[in-house]
């Protein structure tokens, strides 16, 4: 749960009973406050790092526990969306929208967290395919009567592996530097976010004991700190997702380098044995053929697992996450419809913020889809000489490429819509809303620059940053 939604909900409860008699107002306020308090407790459980074992079945995973608590929050608040004053409905709808957004974040994190396992499996498949090719090459060469040609073929393969090993060493150095840079960005964003959250919590506590304009000013400052924390959270999530992908790619490169060294050792050993025992060529050919058969069986099993896990652990959670974001947007649209004029602008900003967040999840999905497509393309290329393996890998690579394009297009569409909404808020909002919108505009433009590979969005991000600095200086 973000403090943005908590602050909005508390304000609505405090303001939502206007126009009632004092006794009726007090009663309604107490009942609504009790409902919100219970919802906040459930929300805290859902978003905490650990679970209360007294409230959850032992068979539940932490993610299942969190999802259930978020659903409980929505159920708890649902009655308040159709009764009471508009401000109370606004508070309930806004907090329910946040539960959907929180569920979406959990699902998106789950999908991103599953990807490194896929890269490890893909690395194993690349290793198997390369080993099959080596085994088949060795078998074919040993079956030739001309041992000179056999040795020449192995030595050519040795040169190729040495060249490949040198190239991988260069790529490893560059990838390690990229991982180090992203790790620093993610840590910086996370630490700054913690500071902003602490600031917002402090201001909220002060506001509870304040009155009148002072209370409103404190809540406004708290909301500003909260929006900054939300922005930093999205920035940290994006950096973390990118870091996870880059780390996974680093592990792939390290594994490939290790595999190349192993293959190089195997080839050199084969040369040594061929030179020493030319009479054993037939026996070695038989062993290589057997190894190729075993590796082909292993490859088929691993490839089936790779495709299944991608569908169930990556694609499906991303799809469900985006569906939850749609639910959150629907609730915020309903909240906007009942919001009083003073709160409508904040709701519009929340709408734009959630859509921007949804666009960034689309972006994460597109990045992983592209990485998966590239992995399958590498497998298809590696298995091209292996007829029994190439067909399924080439077909899967083609399908993955289409999904990658679709995900990239969806990311672009969602981010573009968020961009339009944020521009509207930035042009027509008060200073606080303008600053918040400009901050998000910077991030959305940068995300679009990545998705579209269009430098005009980088320029737009620079312009938004300049406007942001000017707005802050006013």
N, C-alpha and C positions, 0 to 999 in steps of 0.2 A: 504494500500500500504506500502511495506517496502522500506526503503531508499536504500536497495541493488539494487532494480530495477531502482529506480530514478537515482542513481549515474551512473549505467551502461548506461542508456539511454542518460543522458546528455553528458557523455564521448563520446558516439557514435556519437552524433550530432556534437560535436566539432571536432572529428577526421574523420568523415565519408565523408568529402568532399575533401579529399586529392586527388590530381591528376587533379582537375578541374582548369580552369582559375580563377584568383582572383575574377573577377566580377561574374562569374557563381557560383563559390564556395560560395561567400557571399549570393547570391540570394537563392541558395539551402539551405544554413545553416539557413537563416532567415525563410524560409518556413517550414523547418523541425522543427526548434525551436518553431515556432508558433503552429504547430500541437502538439508537445510534451507539450508545456505550457498548451494548452487547455485540453489535456489528463490528465495532472497532476492535474488541477483544478477539473475535474470530479472525479479523483481518490481520491482526498482529501475529496470531498463530500461523496463519497461512503464509506470511512473508518472512517469518523468522528463520534462522539458520538451523534450528533443531525443532523436533516435535514433542509435544506432551504425550508420553506413552499412555497416560490414563485416558486420553480422549481419542486414541486411535487404535485400530486393530494391529496386532503385531505383524500380520501378514502384509500390511500396507507399506509401500515404499514412501519415502519422504515426499516425493513428487505427487504421489496419489493422495497423500494426506493433505498437502497444500491445496491441490485442486478441489478436494472435498470441502475444505474450510471456505474456500472462495465461493463455492456454490451455496454453502450455508449462509454466507453473508448476503448474497443476492436474494435468497429465500426470506431471510429475516427482514429485509428492507422492502420487499415487494409490496406489502400492504400500504406503505407510506407513499407509494407512487400514485395512488388513486384516491387519497383522502387527505384532509388537512389543507392548509393554505398553500399557495403556489411555491413559496420559498421552501416549505418542507418537502414538497414533491421534487423540487429542483435538487435539494440535498440528497434525497434518496436515489433519484435517477443518476445523479453524478457519481455517487459512491458505487452503485451497481455497475455503472460504466467502467469504473476503475477495477472492479472485480474481474470483468471480462478482459480488460487490458492486462491485468496481472496474470490471469490464466494464459493469455496469449504470450506473455513474456516467458513464462515457465516452459511452455511448449516450444518456443523458438530456441531457448537455451538448450532444451533437451535435444532438439534436432542438430544444433551446432555441436553439442558435446559428443554426438554419435559419429560425427564425420571423421575424427582422427582414427578411430577404429577401422573405418572403411579404407583410409589411406594405407594403414598397416597391412590390411588384407590385400589391397591392390598391389602393394610392394611385393608381397609374397607371391602373388600371381605373376607379376613381371619376372620375378626370380625363377619361378617354375617354368615359364615359357622360354626364358633364355636358356635354362638348364636343359630343357627338352631339345631345343635347337642344337645345343652343344653335344648332347648325347647322340642325337641323330647324325650329326656331322661326324662324330668320332666313329660311330658304327659304319657309316657309309665309306669313310676313308679306310677303315680296317678291312672292309670287304673288297677293296681294290688290291689287285695283285702287285701293282707298282708301288712299293713302299716309299720311293722318292716323292711321288706325287702326294702320298698321304702325309709325309712329314712337311712338305711345302704348304699343304693346306692348313695344317695345324699352326705352322709358324705365321702364316698370314693372319690366322684368327688371333694369335697371340699379339701381333702388332695392333690389330684393331682393338683388342681389350686394353692394351697399354694406352692407346690414344683415348679410348673411352674413359679410362681411369683418370687421366690427366684432366680431361674436360670436366668430369664430375668433381674433381678437387677444386677447380676454379668456381664451379657453381655452388659448391658447399660453402666456400668462403663468403660469397655474396649473400647467400641465404642466411647464414649466421648473423651477418651484419644487419640484414632486414629484420630478423627476429628480435635482435637486441634493441633496435630502434623502436619497434612496435611495443615491446614490453615496457620501455620507458614511458611511452605515451599512455598506455593503459594504466600504469601505476599512478602517473600524475593525475589523470582524470578521476581515478577512484579515490585518491586521497583528498582532492579538492572537493569532490562530491560529499565525502564524509563531513568535511568542515561545514559545508552549506547546510547539510541536514541538521547538524548540531545547532547551527545558528537559527534555523527555522524553528526547531523544537524549543529553544530558549525564548525566542520571541513569542511563540504561542503560549508558553507558560506565563510570560509577563502579561500577555493580553488577557488571559483569564481573570487576572486580578485587577485589570485596569477598567476604566469606564469611559463612556462617551467617545469623543474624538480620539483620545489617546488609545483606546482599545482598537478603534478602526485603523489608526496609523500603524499600530503594532501588527495587526493582522495583515495589513497591506505589505509591510516589510517582510513578514513571514512568508507570505505568498510569493513575493519576489525571490526570496532565498530558496524557496521550494522549487520554483520554476528553474532557477539556475541549477539546483541539484538534479532536477529531471533532465535538463539538457546535458549535464555532465554524465548522468547515468546512461543516457542514450549514446553519448560519445564514448564512454567506457565500454558499453556493450559492443558498439561497432568495432572499437579497437581490439576488444577481447576476441570478437569473432574473426577479425582479420589476423590477430596474433595466433589463434588456434589453427587457422588455415595455413599460415606461414610456418608454424611449428610442425604441422603435419607434413608439409612439403619438405621441411628440413629433414624430418625422419625418413621420408621417402628417399631423399638424396643420399642420406647416410647409409640406408639399407642397400641402395643400389651400388654405392661405392664399396661397401662390404661384400656384396654379391659379386661385383666385378673382380675384386681381389681374390675371392674364392674361386671364381671361374678361371681367372688367370693362373692360379696355382694348379687347378685341375688340368688345364691345357698344357702347362709346362711339365707336369708329371706325366701326361700322356706322351709328350715328345720324348721324355727321358725313357719311358718304358718301351716306346717304339724303337728307339735307337738300341736299347739293350736286348730287347726280346722280339725281334722281328717275327720269329716263329709263332708267337702267341697272338698274332693279329686277329685270328678268327675268334678266339676265346674272348678277347676284349670287345670285339664287335658285338658278340652275343650279349655280353653284360651291358653294353651301352644301349642296345635295343630294349633290354628289359627295364633299364632305368627310365628310358623315354616313355615306355608304356605306363610304368608306375606313376611318373610325374604327370602324365596326361590324365590319368584317373584322378589324381589329387587336384589338378588344375580344374577339372570339370566340377568337382565337389565345391571347391573354394569359390569358383565363379558363380555358381548357383547361390551360395551364401551371400556373396557380395551384392548381387542384384536384389535378393529378398530383403536384406538388411537395409539397403538404400531406400526401398519402397516403404518398409514398415517403420524404420527408426529415424529416417531423415525426411523423406518426402511427405509422409502422412502427418507427423507432428507440425511441419511447416504449414501444411494445408489447414490443419485444425487451428493453428495459431492465427492464421489470417482470418479464419471464420470468426474466432473470438474477437479479433479487432473490429470486424464488421458489426458484431453485436454491440461492442462498446460504442462505436460511432452511432448506431441506431438509438441507443439510450441517451447519448449526448444530444442528438437531434431532438429527442423528446424533452430533454431537460431544457434545451434552448426555447422550445415552444412555450414552456410554462415559466421561464425565467423572467423576473421583473427587469425593467430597462437597465437598472444599475448593475445587474449580474449578467446581462446578455453578452456583453463584450467578452467577459471572462470565459463564458461558455464557448463562444466562438473561437477563442484562443485555445481552449482545451480541445475542441474539435480539430483544429488545424494541427495541434501538437500530437494528438493520437494518430492522425492520418500521416503525419511526418514519421512518427515512430513505426507505423505500419509499412511505410515506404522503405524504411531502413531494414525491416525484417525481410521485405521483398528483396532488398539488395543483398542481404546475407544469403537468402535462398538462391539468388542468382549467382553469387560468387561460388557457393558450394556446388550448384548445378553445373557451372562452367568447369570447376575443378574435376567433378565426376566425369563430365564429358571428355575432358582431356585425358583423364586416367584410362577411360575405355578406349579412346583413340590410340593411346600408347599400347594398350593390350592388343587392339586389332592390328596395329602395325607390327608388333612383335610376333604375333601369331600368324602373320600373313603366309609364311612358308609352310605352316602346319595346317593342312586342309581340314583335319577333324576338329580343330579348335577355332579356326578363323571365322567360320560362319556365324556362330552365336555371338562372338565378341564384336564383329563388324555390325551385326544387326542391333545389338545393345548400344553401340557407340552412336549409330544413326538416331536411335530413339532418344538417347540422352542429349544429343545436340539439339534436337527439336524442343525438348523440355527446357533446356538452358536458354534458348532464344525466347521462349514463352515467358519464362521467369524474368528475364531481363526486360522484356516489354512491359510486364505487369509492374515491375519496380519503377520503370520510367513513368508510366501512366499515374501511379499512385503518388509518386514524388512530385509530379507536375501539378496534380490537383492540390496537394498540400502547399505547393509554392504559390498557387493562385490565392488560396485562402489566407496564407500568411501575408501576402502582399496587401490584401484587402485590410487586414487588421493593422498592418504597419502604417497604412495610409490614413486610416480613419480613427484609430484608437487613441486613447490618452497616452501620456508618456510611458507609464508602466507597461501597458499593453504593447506599445510601439517597440520598446526595448526588448521585451520578451519575444515578440514576433521577429524582430531583426536578428536576434540571437539564433533563432531556429532557422531563419532564412539562410544564414551563413552555412549551417550544417546541411540543409536540404540541397542547396546549390552545389556544395562539394560532393554530396552523394550522387547528384545528377551528373556531375562532371565525370565520375567514375563509371556510372552505368552507361552513359551515352558516349563517353570518350570525346566529349566536346568541350573545348577550352572556353567557350563563351560562358559556361556555367561557373568556371573558376573566376572569370572576370566579374560575373554577377555576384559571386560570393565576396569578392574584394569590395565591390560597391556597397553591398549590404553591411560589411564590416565597417566601412567608412561612415555610413549613415548611423550605425550603432554607436560608434565613438562620438559622433556629433550629438546624438540624442542624449547620451549619458552626460555630455559636457554642458547641456542646456540647464 
